[in-house]
Amino acid sequence: MNAITSVFVDLSVLSLLLLIGFLLRRHVPLFQRLYLPASLLAGLVGLLLGPQVLGRSTAYCLPIGNTIGQWPGVLVTVVLGLSFFGSRSSHDFGRVALSAVTQGGLMHQTQVLVGMGATLLMMPYFPNLPFAFGLTPVFGFHGGHGTANAAGAALAAAGWADGVSVANTMATAGLLSGIVLGMLVINIGVRRGWSQKVSKPQDVPQDIREGYVPVEKRTSIGKGVTYNDALDPLALQLAFVGVIYGSARLLSRSLIWIHPLLKEIPLFACAMICGALLSYLLKKLKMADYIDRPTVNRISGVALDYLVCSAIATLSLKVFALYMVPMLVTIGAVIAANIIANFYFAWKMFDIDWFERAMGSYGLESGVLATGLMLLRVIDPKFETTGQESAAASAALCYPWSLPYIMFMPMLAFKISPWLLLTGSAVLWIVFYIVARRFFWNGDRRFSDILSAKSAKAQAQHR
């Protein structure tokens, strides 16, 4: 089988899994209530029907081999390479956005410190546990599956081959905890009067639960920049994707030629740089309108769905068994820290709509912005509060501190002292905390007030 045939065989397998995942989401009430993405369900089906589970008891199983396992590493370069391509920031850096970004920084560093701290405590009892394990929670919870695959590939390049599977497991745990525990917190919060817009848990429309848009509600997913007889509109946007990917590989090889140490810079980082530079170049040449950002978003979304499906379907069950106890301990610690720290800082820092903004932040810190917006929709169906603005600002402006962790920490975790990394991360947490206390802190609010009706009254006073 030649290379291109192998790619299309893999494509057919993953496509079949995605269709099964979508049908499961649409027709199984449990999956609807949990809002599980079709790509996650598809990956789990692939894992069960693949050689690791079904293949152990029968000769017949889905052909999920080594080639599908290579898809996440390529697709994450596409997803992250499009992050800045053609994007136009709509955030005005007001108090809502800045407080959300500060709170997001605190949450990011909290996950880093909890992950590193738990790993240091467990390393004496698990001799094969590398310190880099402590980074996987923030890659999975804060970053989601895309970041988990990118950082996992960097961990593998640094010498820890199991990093990809561990990071993906963390991302899956983060997504599930964000949805399940998020809905539990919403039910508690609404009944205690924390919500501004609903007095009982809002019923999400059935079509949103199913993930299927009725014909009368469908909207365009993009606009055509070219006429078909010249070049198909989608082909033009895909051409940009190809140029970004090819430029990233050229940049990566050039950096290695400049100095061998620069080989540690991952390909996805080069792709992000190339995507931003190409966008800037097109703008300077007055060709920025060649880019249709909605279509680019759809290409990125497609890549992410196939990425998640292939990553989950090829998770190593042997790796899970090897690190099961450390993973369960760390996941439990991060989930507890996520809930306590997120709602504490939201209560102390957010002047208005604290609960709505806290739910958006909790979903965001458990994987992806979409989870945060889904949770927010339950308590703010029309997005009338500042919750959406807050979550979007935090997601869009987190790169200055999250990217260095993704690009450089996997390498540094094997080269310098764990205590030095822990100290540096703690210093950054303190910086965010000082900013929060100086500019956004509500000293008159006690954390114990969250458990009483006083929080609702405080909200009314601030409105």
N, C-alpha and C positions, 0 to 999 in steps of 0.2 A: 504494500500500500504506500503510494507516494505521499508527500507532505500535505499537499492541498486536499487530497482525498481524505486523509486522516482528520484534517480540520473540519471538513463537512460531515464526516461521520460523527465526530464529537458534537457538532452543531445540531445534528438531528437528534442525538440522545438528549442533550440539554434542552432542546426545544420541546421534546415530548414530555420531559419532566416538568417544564414550566407550564405546559398546558394542563397536566395532571394537578399541579399545585394550584392553578387558578380555579379549576373545577372543584377542588376540595374546599377552597376558600369560599366559593360561591354557594355550595350546596351543603356544607357541614356547619350546623349552627354553632358548635363549640369553637371552631376556628374563626367564625364571624365575631363571636363575643370576645375572643382574645385578639382580634385584629391582626392575625398572623399574616405576614406578607406571603404571597404566592411563591416567591423565590425561595424563601426559607422552607416552606412546605415541600417544594420541589426538591431541594437539596436533601431533606430528610428522607423523602421517598427514594431518591437515588442512593443514599447511604444504605437503606434497608434492602433495596433490590440489587445492589452491587455485589462485588466479590467479597467484601468484608463481612456481610451478614448472610444474604441468600446464597452467595457463592460458596459458603463453607458447608452447606448441607446439600447442595445440588450442583450439577454441572451447568445449569442454565441460570444466567443472571445478566443484568445489564452490563454492556461492555464499558465499564467506567475504569479506564486504565490510567497509565502514567500521563498520557497526553492531555486528558481532561484536567488532571492535577496541575498542568502548566498554565491553564487558562487564567486563573486569578492573578498571577504575576504580570501577565500581559495586559489584562483588562484594567487592573488598578492603575496602570500607567496612562491608559486612555481616560479613565474617570478623573484622576487628579490633574492630568494634563489639560483638561477642559475647565478646570476650576475658575481660572481668571480670563479665559478666552472669550472676549466679547462681553464680559460682565460690566454692568454699570451700577455702582453703589447708589442706593436710594436712602441710606441712613444719614440723618442729619446731626449725629453726635450730640443729641440733646441729653438731658438728665436720664431719661428712660434708657436710652441706648448705652450710655456710659456706665450706669449702675449695673445693667445686665452684663456688660462685658467684664466688669470687675468681679461680679459674682461668678461668672463663668470661669474666670481665671482662678478664683479661690477653689471652685469645685474641681477644676483640672488638677491643680496642685494637691488637693486633698486626696484624689484618687492615686496620684503618683506616690505620695507619702504613705498611704495605707498599703498600697501594693508592695513598695520597697520594704516598709517596716515589717509586714507579715512575712515576706520572703527571708529577711535577715533572721527573724525569730525561728523560722522553720529549717533553715539551712543546716544547722547542727544535727537535726534528726533525719534529714534527707540529703545524703552526701552528693547525689547526682543532680541536685537542684541548683541551677545557675542563678546568679543574682539578677540576670536579665529577665528571669521569670517575673520579677516584681514590676516590670514595665508593661507586661501584657494586659493588666486590667485597664489602664488608662487608654491603651490602644483600642481595646475592645469596647469598653463602656463609653468613654468620651468620643472615640473616633468612629465606632461602628465597623462593619465588615470591610469596607473599603480601606480604611486606615489600618485595620488589623492585618489585612493581607499585605499592604505595603510595608508595614513595620515588621511583619513576620518574615517577609522576604529579606529584609535588611538583617534581621536576627540570624536567618539561615546563612547569609553571606558572611556574617561575623563569626560563624562557627557553631551555631545552635540550630540544627536542622529541624528540631521539634517545635521551633518557635511559631511557625505558620499555623500548625494545628492548635497549639495552645492559645494563640491570639484569637483565632476564629472561634474557639470554644468560649472564650471570654466575651466575644462580641455577641454570640448567640444568647449567652446567659444575661447579658446586659439588655438586649432587646426584649427578651421574655419578661425579665423583672420590671422593666420600664412599663410594659403594657399591663401585666397582671397586677403588680403592686400599685401602679399608677391609678388603675380603676378602683382599687380598694381605698386608696387615700381620697379619691374624689368622692366616693360614697360617704366616707367619714366627714370630710370637709363640708360638703353640701348640707348634711344634716346638722352640723354645728354652726351653720350660718356664715361660713367663710366666703362663699361664692357671692358675687355681685349680681349675676344675671339669672340664675336659676335657683329655685327653692327645693328642687328634688333632682336627682340625677337625670340628666337630659337623655331622652331616647334618641340615639343616632339614627338617621334615616336608613331604611333597609338597604337601599342601593349602595350606601357607603359601607355598611357592614359586609355586603356581598363583594364589594369591589368591582361592581359591574355598572357602568353608566348607561341609563336608559337612552333610547334614541333621541328623545326630545330634549335631553340635557347635554348632549355631546357638543363639545367645542373643538375648534381647530387646534392642532398640536404644534403648528408653526406656520410660517408664511413663505411663499415661494419667492426667492430672490432672482431666479432665472426662468426663462421660458424653456419648455421641454425640448423644443427643436434645437436649442443651443446647448443646453446642459440641464439634466434633471436637477431640480432644486435640492433634493436630498444628496445627490452626488457631489454638489459643490461643498456642502457642509462636511460630508465625509472626506472630501479631498483635503480640507483643512485639518481634519483629524489625522489623516495619513501624514501630512507634512509635519505636524507637531510631533508625532511618534518618531518619524524618521530623523527629524532634527534632534530629538532627545538622544537617540542612539549615537548620532554623530558627535553631539556635545559630550556625551559620556566617554566616548573613545578619545576625544581630543583632550579631555581632562586627564585621562590616564597617561596620555602621551606627554603632557606637561609635567606630571609628577605621579609616580605609582601610588602614592598615598591617597590621591584623589579618586581612586577606584572605589573608595568607601562611600562616595556620594551615590545614592541609589538612582536608578533610572527614572523613577517617578518624580524625583526632585528636579531632574533635568527637564522632564516633560512639563512640569509646572512653570519653570523658567521660560521654556520655549513657547508655551502657550501664551504667557503674558507678553513676551517680546513680539510674537507675531501679531497679537492684538494691538500692541502699541504701534508697530510698523504700519499696519493697515490704517490705523487712525491718522498717522502722520501723512500717509499717502492719500488721504481722503477717500479711503476704500473701506472704512469701518462698516458702511451699510451693506457690504457683501456678506456680513455675518448676520445670521438670523438666530439670535440667542435662544428663543424657544425651541427651535429645531436642535440646536446644540445641546440643550438640556435633555431633550428626548434621547439623543444619541448617548449621552452620559448615563441616562436612566436605564436604557437597554443594556449598556455595558455593565452597569451595577447589578442588574437582575441576573444576568448570566454569570457574573462574578460570584454573587452570593450562592447561586445554585451549584456552581462547580466547586466552590470552596467547601460547602457543607457536605456535598456528595462524596468528597475525597478526604474528609476528616479522618485522621488515623485513630482508630479505636485502640490500637496498641499504645499510642501516645497518651490517650485519655486514661487508660488503665495505669500507665506508668506514673502520671502526675495527678491521679484522681484526688487523693487526700489534700495535697497543696492547693489544687484548684478549688475544691469545695470550700476549704477554709478561707482562701483569698476572696472567692466570689461572695461568700457570706459577709466577710468584713467590709468589702466595698459596697455591697447593697445597703448594709446598715449605715455606713458613712454617707452614702448618697442621700438617703432619706433624711437623716438627722441634720447633716451640714446644709443640704439644699434648702430645707424649709426654715432652718434657723437663720441663715444668711438672707433668705428672701424676706422673712419677717422683720429682720433688723434693717434691711437696706432699701426695700421697695416701698416708697411712700404711698402709692396708690395701686390698686389691683394686685395686692401682694399674692393672693392665692392663685389667681389666674396666671400670673407671671411665674410663680413657683412651679405650677404644673407644667408649663411650657419648658421651663428650665430642667425639670426632672426628666421629662421625656428626652430632651436634647442630651443630657448627661448620661442617658442610658443607651445611647446609640446614634440616633439620627434626628434631624429636625422634624421629619415627618411624624415621628412618634410623639414629639412634643406638641405639634399642631393637632394631632388626633386627640390627645388628652384635653387640650385646650378647647377643642370643638364641643366636647361634652358639657363643659361648664360655661362656655361662651360661644353659642352656636353661630352667631353672626359676626364674630370677631369684633365686638364693639369695645372691648377693653384694650389696654396697651399690651396684652399678653403676646399677641402675634408679633408686634414690633419688637418687643423685648427679646423673644426667642430668636427671631431672624437676625437681630443685631449681634447677639452673642455668637450665633453660628457663623456669621460672616466675618467677624472681627477677631476671631480666636487664633488666627494663624501665627501672629508674632511669637507666641509662646508654645503653641502646640507643634508647629512644624519642626523647630529644632529638636524636640523630643523624638519625633518620627525619623528625622534624617540622621541625627548624630548619636542619640542615646544608645541605640542597639550596638554600635561600634564601641562607644565609650564604656558600656557596661562590662566589656571583657578586657578593657585596657587600663582602667584606673580604679582607685579604691572605691568600694561601695559606700563607705562612709563619706567620701568626698562628694559623690553624686547625691547622697541623701542630704548632706548639709546644703549643697547648692540649691536643691529643690525646696528645702525648708526656708532658705533665705528668700526665694521667689514667692513662696506662700506668705511670708511676713510682709513683703512689699505690697502684695495685693491687699492684705489685711489692713495695713496702714492707710492705703488709699481709701478703702471702704470706711474705716473709722473717721478719716479726715473729711470726706466729702459726702457720704451717703448714710451714715449711721443714725438710727433712731434710738437714742439712749433710753428714752422713756418706755420703750417696749420690752417687756420681759418675756423670755421664751415660754414660761409657764402660762402666759396669757393666751397662747395659741390654743390651749386645751379648754379655754373658756369662751364665753360669748363676747368677751372684751375685744377680741380681734375684729369681730364684725362692727362693733361700735367704733373702734379706732378707724376702720375703713370709712365709715360714714362721716367721721369728722374730717378726714383728709380729702374727701371728695369735694 
